[in-house]
Amino acid sequence: MIIPLNRLIAFNENRYIFTRAAMKYVDRIGNIEGYPEKDHNWKVVPNILTMIFDDKLKFEVKEGRETDD
């Protein structure tokens, strides 16, 4: 399966924040260390999700922020 659906369903934290973090990484794909170079043209989101679930990419939640960085 392209998207790690079983891991996404089992994710017990805030899925909205998780999705926002994943989309921020998609916007910065050129700067991601360890991203599979051959997959730049397709499977971007599944690759990012897999990297987040494998703890290769991390995100931090900062409470009380109203702005979008």
Secondary structure, 3 states (H helix, E strand, C coil): CCCCHHHHHHCCCCHHHHHHHHHHHHHCHHHCCCCCHHHCCCCHHHHHHHHHHCCCCCCCCCCCCCCCC
